[in-house]
Amino acid sequence: MSPPDGTRLRVAVFGFDVAEASQIRRIRALRALGCDVTSFCQRREGSPDFTPDWKNVELGTVRHRDIRGRALGLGVAVRRALAHWRDLVSADLIVARNLDLALIALTARRLAAMRARRRPAPLVYECLDIHDLMTDAGRKGRIMRAVERRVLQRCALLVVSSPGFVSNYFRPVQGYDGPLAVVENKLWLGSDPAKRPARPAVPRLRNGPLVLGLVGSIRCQASVDLLMATADRMGDRLRVRFSGAVHDHALRDFRQQVDSRPNVTWTGGYAYPDGLPQAYAGCDLVWAQDMWQRGHNSDWLLPNRIYEASWCGCPSVGLADTQTGRRIRQDGLGWVIPTPTPEALAGLLSGLTQDDLHDRASALLDRPEHDFVQSPHDLEPMLGPARAG
């Protein structure tokens, strides 16, 4: 896709961590659409060493759960962005991923436009998650929501990955009724996609335990606790398999818990996306529910792992009263349980047969890839403000 004059769209992307997988996926998808992308990105403390294959402006390093440090770093980030003001004033579109990046982008955009005496490019505010500060009932929450309303008034488009963010927060809480696009957090395979697993011809016949996996970023303590307790409850009838990067700052004694249980394993990290088929191949089904912020963000989001698992032909399990659970149930992606208890989860798992698992896996693999895989054209709604200009 190109703008009306036949040139490439120039897009400036403000992101929270240039080395984070979803950030890389978004920029590569925009580039696959033909966009000329310059990123203005922070680095997250402890994130992998990664050198972008596109132009990137470093905005500084932030620490986990350091809201005060992130606030104090806004001024530094604006100054670093302004050192490349020509990239801002030449942009056809600016995409800011999350609230603090939107504040940096709006400020740098305005100052760069004043310097060049040009009209600033339209800004797309992409909300990845609803941070718990945004739903806090106290003074801090009221301030943060007021700040976000200012951003919403100044953006040309709001982009979310789940309709639950709109129906539960942006419309009823923030009163937002402006331009909106839902771009789901599907699997991104790039220009050289991994090979999708083949459809199983017959159910697997084995006498071993059922294998329940958790694949991806391992950071939800409530999910880890639930799976460990379920493993204890079911004993040799269940094997729990963790695959992916462990966020030690968010978990308590994860490795010790794994080592203390004969029916629990952690296989380590894997390459994305080439390692996905192997990561899911070892699982009969996976726990897909995020429970990190129950009652708010975790209940409203649609996690990337439901798309990954479904593409791999691996059924998902979630909670019935969440957006994730509703999508799993309505779209036939797996099964749901009513409560996050080992009793409920063990009850579901104990009732599943090899035929149940085979039929659900086969149905997932029979579906077209674009149900679960993001194409560059899925991002076209994000480019609308630049086209309209």
LOTORZA-797952 format. One line per 10 residues: number of its first residue (from 1); their letters; for each residue x, y, z of C-alpha. Coordinates in pm, whole numbers, plus 50000, padded with zeros to 5 digits. Layout:
LOTORZA-797952
NUM> a> X,Y,Z  ...
***
This chain:
LOTORZA-797952
1> msppdgtrlr> 50000,50000,50000  50118,50350,49919  49979,50699,49978  49791,50867,49692  50102,51035,49549  50268,50696,49499  50533,50739,49770  50584,50510,50067  50398,50598,50383  50641,50726,50646
11> vavfgfdvae> 50543,50599,50990  50702,50689,51324  50635,50426,51592  50679,50508,51962  50719,50180,52151  50784,50064,52507  51056,49807,52433  51227,49768,52098  51330,49410,52186  50982,49291,52287
21> asqirriral> 50825,49034,52052  50494,49213,51993  50678,49538,51923  50898,49369,51662  50593,49200,51507  50407,49530,51473  50696,49713,51306  50775,49427,51069  50409,49404,50970  50402,49778,50891
31> ralgcdvtsf> 50716,49740,50685  50561,49445,50501  50275,49680,50409  50530,49901,50238  50570,50159,50513  50899,50333,50578  50923,50295,50958  51136,50482,51209  51089,50368,51567  51136,50575,51882
41> cqrregspdf> 51166,50306,52147  51262,50251,52506  51453,49950,52632  51310,49740,52914  51561,49642,53184  51656,49276,53139  51514,49247,52788  51713,49053,52528  51993,49218,52336  51837,49309,52002
51> tpdwknvelg> 51951,49532,51719  51664,49641,51491  51699,49605,51116  51524,49941,51076  51611,50292,51198  51553,50321,51573  51592,50616,51810  51674,50506,52166  51453,50677,52426  51617,50531,52736
61> tvrhrdirgr> 51588,50230,52967  51294,50165,53200  51267,49922,53489  50985,49680,53563  50704,49825,53777  50883,50158,53808  50596,50396,53739  50776,50688,53905  51091,50627,53703  50891,50608,53382
71> alglgvavrr> 50721,50938,53464  51052,51109,53542  51200,50973,53219  50938,51136,52996  51137,51459,52961  51456,51273,52869  51267,51069,52611  51116,51382,52454  51460,51543,52423  51602,51231,52260
81> alahwrdlvs> 51313,51217,52016  51354,51586,51929  51715,51525,51837  51559,51351,51534  51285,51607,51476  51315,51581,51099  51191,51220,51117  50887,51342,51309  50793,51631,51082  50840,51416,50770
91> adlivarnld> 50618,51135,50906  50276,51078,50750  50158,50902,51064  50272,50858,51424  50177,50543,51618  50215,50549,51997  50188,50216,52177  50063,50276,52535  49987,50589,52733  50332,50707,52838
101> lalialtarr> 50460,50667,52481  50158,50864,52360  50253,51149,52595  50610,51145,52465  50490,51130,52105  50238,51413,52143  50490,51644,52307  50772,51568,52063  50532,51592,51769  50410,51937,51872
111> laamrarrrp> 50760,52075,51937  50896,51932,51611  50605,52078,51416  50661,52420,51576  51029,52408,51482  50947,52319,51121  50637,52540,51109  50436,52250,50975  50114,52082,51069  50187,51774,51287
121> aplvyecldi> 50115,51425,51159  49802,51247,51288  49859,51030,51594  49727,50677,51644  49699,50574,52010  49737,50198,52040  49633,50068,52382  49792,49729,52447  49663,49677,52801  49458,49861,53062
131> hdlmtdagrk> 49712,49912,53343  49571,49869,53695  49646,50236,53764  49383,50328,53504  49108,50152,53701  49227,50262,54046  48944,50431,54237  49175,50672,54419  49344,50999,54330  49619,50838,54122
141> grimraverr> 49362,50662,53906  49161,50980,53853  49475,51166,53743  49579,50890,53503  49233,50872,53346  49227,51248,53304  49566,51235,53132  49445,50961,52901  49132,51157,52813  49359,51439,52694
151> vlqrcallvv> 49541,51190,52472  49211,51054,52338  49099,51407,52250  49417,51460,52049  49451,51127,51870  49309,51059,51527  49237,50694,51603  49224,50456,51900  49347,50102,51831  49282,49811,52070
161> sspgfvsnyf> 49347,49438,52045  49024,49329,52214  48665,49457,52197  48653,49397,52572  48874,49704,52625  48611,49917,52451  48296,49774,52611  48439,49758,52964  48665,50063,52979  48693,50314,52696
171> rpvqgydgpl> 48321,50368,52645  48178,50338,52999  48476,50475,53196  48645,50719,52958  48336,50814,52760  48522,50766,52433  48310,50763,52117  48572,50863,51860  48734,50672,51573  48820,50315,51668
181> avvenklwlg> 48988,50009,51517  49021,49658,51665  49343,49490,51549  49363,49154,51723  49695,49031,51853  49719,48743,51609  50024,48533,51532  50277,48708,51307  50482,48480,51084  50652,48735,50860
191> sdpakrparp> 50761,48677,50502  50913,48331,50567  50645,48159,50774  50695,47850,50985  50527,47535,50860  50191,47467,51021  50155,47127,51189  49977,46860,50986  49624,46750,51068  49636,46433,51282
201> avprlrngpl> 49485,46135,51102  49381,45944,51414  49377,46009,51789  49700,45948,51972  49691,45618,52154  49895,45619,52469  49878,45521,52832  50065,45824,52961  49923,46127,53141  49737,46415,52984
211> vlglvgsirc> 49975,46705,52909  49858,47056,52993  50088,47334,52878  50148,47702,52938  50338,47843,52640  50474,48196,52604  50578,48454,52861  50556,48292,53205  50477,48578,53441  50128,48519,53587
221> qasvdllmat> 50168,48394,53944  49800,48303,53973  49822,48082,53664  50139,47914,53787  49976,47851,54127  49666,47703,53963  49862,47468,53739  50090,47357,54023  49791,47286,54249  49616,47096,53969
231> adrmgdrlrv> 49929,46890,53910  49935,46806,54281  49568,46714,54275  49583,46487,53969  49921,46329,54034  50039,46086,53767  49725,46147,53557  49855,46491,53456  50179,46642,53338  50215,47022,53336
241> rfsgavhdha> 50458,47159,53076  50583,47520,53083  50757,47654,52771  50886,48008,52730  51070,48289,52903  51029,48306,53281  50978,48654,53431  51150,48601,53765  51057,48950,53888  50687,48849,53876
251> lrdfrqqvds> 50709,48494,54014  50794,48330,54345  51042,48040,54338  50925,47914,53999  51221,47687,53934  51211,47540,54282  50840,47462,54240  50907,47288,53910  51200,47089,54050  50993,46970,54347
261> rpnvtwtggy> 50725,46804,54131  50788,46496,53916  50490,46578,53691  50589,46939,53613  50857,47047,53363  50991,47368,53217  51140,47326,52870  51302,47672,52854  51263,47932,52585  51208,47881,52214
271> aypdglpqay> 51267,48072,51890  50974,48277,51765  50797,48185,51542  50994,47880,51423  50983,47716,51766  50607,47743,51812  50506,47411,51649  50751,47220,51869  50650,47411,52183  50283,47322,52132
281> agcdlvwaqd> 50342,46973,51991  50423,46843,52338  50085,46955,52477  49738,46802,52454  49591,47141,52542  49709,47468,52696  49608,47708,52969  49543,48033,52780  49399,48256,53053  49586,48555,53193
291> mwqrghnsdw> 49493,48616,53559  49752,48879,53647  49492,49156,53678  49166,48974,53750  48856,49192,53747  49005,49433,53495  49267,49394,53220  49300,49015,53243  48925,48972,53206  48908,49200,52900
301> llpnriyeas> 49207,49103,52684  49252,48849,52405  49597,48695,52452  49830,48613,52166  49852,48252,52284  49495,48165,52177  49594,48243,51818  49929,48063,51846  49776,47754,52003  49488,47738,51756
311> wcgcpsvgla> 49722,47774,51458  49922,47482,51598  49607,47273,51646  49628,47283,52024  49301,47348,52214  49292,47622,52479  49140,47640,52826  49018,47966,52980  48773,48115,53229  48410,48134,53123
321> dtqtgrrirq> 48349,48488,53256  48636,48654,53065  48679,48785,52710  48931,48505,52653  48686,48241,52772  48401,48381,52566  48617,48374,52252  48730,48017,52326  48371,47900,52374  48211,48096,52088
331> dglgwviptp> 48484,48018,51836  48533,47653,51927  48895,47698,52034  48880,47466,52335  48706,47454,52670  48627,47683,52964  48593,47638,53337  48367,47845,53565  48623,47927,53834  49006,47930,53855
341> tpealaglls> 49030,47646,54104  49222,47318,54086  48892,47138,54146  48731,47296,53837  49036,47249,53617  49094,46890,53728  48725,46816,53673  48746,46936,53313  49070,46752,53238  48951,46427,53395
351> gltqddlhdr> 48646,46427,53168  48831,46474,52838  48901,46176,52615  49160,46130,52340  48874,46154,52089  48768,46489,52237  49120,46626,52201  49170,46480,51853  48841,46618,51721  48907,46967,51857
361> asalldrpeh> 49266,46972,51728  49154,46854,51384  48884,47121,51368  49139,47391,51449  49384,47271,51184  49105,47255,50926  49039,47625,50966  49214,47875,50736  49539,48020,50864  49416,48380,50842
371> dfvqsphdle> 49176,48308,51131  49482,48302,51356  49768,48461,51158  49796,48834,51110  49852,48958,50759  49998,49302,50691  49660,49407,50555  49505,49355,50900  49692,49674,50994  49540,49885,50717
381> pmlgparag> 49280,50040,50953  49573,50189,51150  49685,50377,50841  49347,50537,50782  49432,50876,50940  49731,50917,50706  49521,50826,50401  49245,51067,50503  49496,51352,50526
***
